Amino acid sequence: MGSEAVIISVKAQTRSSRPGIGPRLGDEWPVRVSAAPVENAANRSVIILVAEILGAAPSRVEIVAGARSTHKRLRIAGISQAEAEDRLAKAAG
């Protein structure tokens, strides 16, 4: 991983029985997490899941927009746009 950063858009789907990521819909990646949107639990779960998929430390992922919305923009440090898109697409199946 380099010194670059990427911004991705996600749509958080909370209280999911099967956490994971789905195929891209428009410019957003649907991210399913089991956490409820209470006390920032869903945001933390989204960060952890995206970090895991991208092979990044959770500390390198931050919500830059939409912390109180299902539509979020995440900034991930240390990965290129192409690498992020490739890893997300592979994880989505």
C-alpha positions, 0 to 999 in steps of 0.5 A, a space after each residue: 500500500 502506498 501513501 495515496 487515499 481513496 474515497 468510496 461511497 457506501 450505503 449501510 444496511 444495518 441489522 443484517 443477518 448476513 454481514 458483507 458487501 454487495 455488487 455496486 449500485 450506481 456509485 455506491 457499494 451496499 454494505 451489510 452489517 449486523 449492528 444496529 444504528 445505535 451509539 455509533 455501532 453501525 458506523 464502527 461495523 462499516 469501518 471494520 468490514 470495509 477495512 477487512 475487505 480492503 486489507 487496511 487497518 481500521 484506523 486508516 478508514 474514516 467516515 468523511 460524510 454521512 455519519 448519521 445517514 445510511 449513505 456514507 463516504 469513506 476515506 481509506 488511506 494507503 490504497 489506490 482507487 483501482 486497488 480498492 475497486 478491485 478488492 470491493 468487486 471481488 468481495 461482492 462476488 
